């Protein structure tokens, strides 16, 4: 899953997620599981702030994936 920043028609910046399932606004998919603070997913006033939040979100997703893979490997080892 890759997080990127896109400028909307109203001039605000928003986080988007690109994955095998396609592209969607970050809040639509990620908020279902409460993965990241809600207020950081939506409209930002400038590109710098949106890019910073995209980096934080990408780091969070990568850390979560690492934990899931490690747990899966541990489970397979004990099976």
N, C-alpha and C positions, 0 to 999 in steps of 0.2 A: 504494500500500500504506500503510495506516495502522496504527500501533501504539497499543494502549490497554491499560489495567490493569483486571483483574477480580479480585474476591475469590472464592476458592474456598470450598467447604463447610467446610474445616478451618481457615479463618481466615487462611490465607496468601494473599499477593497474587501474581499471575502475569501475565506479559506475553502479550498476544494480538495477532494480526495480522488485519486485515480487508482483503480485496482482492476483485477480481472473481471469484476462485475460491471465495470464502466466508470464514468465520472459522475460525481454528485457533490452538492454542497456538503461540507464537512459535518455540519450539525445534523443533517438528515440521517446519516448512517451511524455516526459515532455516539450520538446522544441516546440511542436506544439502550445501550449498555452502560451509560453513565461513564464513558471512558475518559472524558476530559471536561474541565469546567465549561459550562454552557456559555458564559459571557465571552469567552475567547474565540468561539467558533464563528461568530457572525460579523457584522459590519465593522470595519475599522476606518478611521479617518484618513490615514496615510499609508503609503506603501511600506515604510520602515516598520511601523507597528505591526502590520499584517505579516510581514516577512518574519519578524521576531516570533510572533505567535505560531506561525507555520513551522518554524524550527523547533519550538518547544513541543508542539504536537507530534512532529515527526520523531523526535527523541522519545517521547512517551510511548508511541506506537512500537518503535523498535525495541525498547526495553520490555514492553509487554510481550512481544513476539519471542524474545530471547527466553523469558521465563516460561512461556508455554512450551517451547521446544525442549528446554531443560527438564521440565516436569514430565513431558511425554517420553523422553529418553530414560528418565529414572524409572518410570512405570514399566517400560519395556524391559529394562534390566532385571526388575524384580518379578516379572511374570514367568 
